[in-house]
Amino acid sequence: MLRSSRIVRLSWPSRSVSASSLLTLWFHGLKARKLDAYEALDKFVGYLLANGSAPKTVLTYTSAIKGLFRFEDITVDSQKLRDKVELPPKVEVSIDRIPPARECGP
């Protein structure tokens, strides 16, 4: 399994690179078969986590990128993706609470 945080530190010492420019470079490399789709996705996940993105945001972006891969005819096997890309766990955050009587009115 690839280690996202280690790859990010080695690949991008500066946080000034935008996510969209990384994706553009990756798609060109993927289409030319010079870059592995799983490694590229793992690096992107590591980049997002290193820059403070929430786990649900990372999972949403990953889902969108998989859709882009399908659109661009870049084959990605789901089982291989789970094995090679280190995704954050799905965490449900609930901020619901019972309001106190003073907030409900008279």
BELTAPE-V516962 format. One record per pair of residues at least 4 apart in sequence whose ideal C-beta (glycine too) atoms are under 8 Angstrom apart, sorted by sequence separation. I is the first residue (numbers start at 1). J is the second residue. D is the distance in Angstrom with one decimal. If there is no record, write none. Layout:
i & j & d
I & J & D
I & J & D
//
This chain:
i & j & d
3 & 7 & 6.4
4 & 8 & 6.3
5 & 9 & 6.5
6 & 10 & 6.4
7 & 11 & 5.7
8 & 12 & 5.7
9 & 13 & 7.1
17 & 21 & 6.1
18 & 22 & 7.1
19 & 23 & 6.4
20 & 24 & 6.4
21 & 25 & 6.5
22 & 26 & 6.2
23 & 27 & 6.3
24 & 28 & 6.8
25 & 29 & 6.4
26 & 30 & 5.9
27 & 31 & 6.2
28 & 32 & 6.4
30 & 34 & 8.0
35 & 39 & 7.0
36 & 40 & 6.5
37 & 41 & 6.3
38 & 42 & 6.2
39 & 43 & 6.3
40 & 44 & 6.4
41 & 45 & 6.4
42 & 46 & 6.4
43 & 47 & 6.2
44 & 48 & 6.5
45 & 49 & 6.4
46 & 50 & 6.0
47 & 51 & 6.4
49 & 53 & 6.3
53 & 57 & 4.5
54 & 58 & 7.2
55 & 59 & 6.4
56 & 60 & 6.2
57 & 61 & 6.3
58 & 62 & 6.2
59 & 63 & 6.4
60 & 64 & 6.5
61 & 65 & 6.2
62 & 66 & 6.5
63 & 67 & 6.7
64 & 68 & 6.6
65 & 69 & 6.4
66 & 70 & 6.7
67 & 71 & 6.4
68 & 72 & 6.0
70 & 74 & 7.6
76 & 80 & 7.4
77 & 81 & 6.5
78 & 82 & 6.6
79 & 83 & 6.5
80 & 84 & 5.9
81 & 85 & 5.4
99 & 103 & 4.1
100 & 104 & 7.6
2 & 7 & 6.4
12 & 17 & 5.8
17 & 22 & 6.0
29 & 34 & 4.8
30 & 35 & 5.3
35 & 40 & 5.4
48 & 53 & 4.0
53 & 58 & 5.3
69 & 74 & 4.2
76 & 81 & 5.7
82 & 87 & 7.9
99 & 104 & 5.7
29 & 35 & 3.4
69 & 75 & 7.8
70 & 76 & 7.8
30 & 37 & 5.7
69 & 76 & 5.1
53 & 61 & 7.6
26 & 35 & 6.3
48 & 57 & 7.0
49 & 58 & 6.2
30 & 40 & 6.3
48 & 58 & 4.9
66 & 76 & 6.2
29 & 40 & 7.2
45 & 58 & 5.8
48 & 61 & 6.3
26 & 40 & 4.5
66 & 81 & 7.6
44 & 61 & 7.5
45 & 62 & 6.4
26 & 44 & 7.2
44 & 62 & 7.9
22 & 43 & 8.0
23 & 44 & 7.2
41 & 62 & 6.8
44 & 65 & 6.9
22 & 44 & 6.5
62 & 85 & 7.6
41 & 65 & 6.3
19 & 44 & 7.4
22 & 47 & 6.6
62 & 87 & 6.4
19 & 47 & 6.9
59 & 87 & 6.5
19 & 48 & 7.1
58 & 87 & 7.0
59 & 88 & 7.1
17 & 47 & 8.0
58 & 88 & 5.5
59 & 90 & 6.7
11 & 43 & 6.2
37 & 69 & 6.4
55 & 88 & 3.8
55 & 89 & 6.7
56 & 90 & 7.7
7 & 42 & 6.8
8 & 43 & 6.8
12 & 47 & 6.4
15 & 50 & 7.6
41 & 76 & 7.8
55 & 90 & 7.1
56 & 91 & 7.5
2 & 38 & 7.7
7 & 43 & 5.3
15 & 51 & 6.0
55 & 91 & 5.5
2 & 39 & 6.5
37 & 74 & 5.6
56 & 93 & 7.9
4 & 42 & 5.7
8 & 46 & 4.0
12 & 50 & 7.9
37 & 75 & 7.7
38 & 76 & 7.4
4 & 43 & 7.2
7 & 46 & 5.4
8 & 47 & 5.4
30 & 69 & 7.8
37 & 76 & 5.4
49 & 88 & 6.6
2 & 42 & 4.4
41 & 81 & 7.2
45 & 85 & 6.2
46 & 86 & 7.7
4 & 45 & 5.5
5 & 46 & 5.7
8 & 49 & 7.8
9 & 50 & 7.8
27 & 68 & 7.5
31 & 72 & 6.7
45 & 86 & 6.7
4 & 46 & 2.9
8 & 50 & 4.7
19 & 61 & 7.9
23 & 65 & 7.4
30 & 72 & 7.4
38 & 80 & 6.5
42 & 84 & 6.5
45 & 87 & 6.2
31 & 74 & 7.4
38 & 81 & 6.4
42 & 85 & 4.6
45 & 88 & 7.8
5 & 49 & 7.1
30 & 74 & 5.3
41 & 85 & 5.2
42 & 86 & 6.3
4 & 49 & 6.4
5 & 50 & 6.5
27 & 72 & 6.5
39 & 84 & 7.6
4 & 50 & 8.0
38 & 84 & 4.1
38 & 85 & 5.9
1 & 83 & 7.0
2 & 84 & 6.1
4 & 86 & 5.0
1 & 84 & 6.6
2 & 85 & 7.2
3 & 86 & 7.1
2 & 86 & 6.4
1 & 86 & 6.0
//
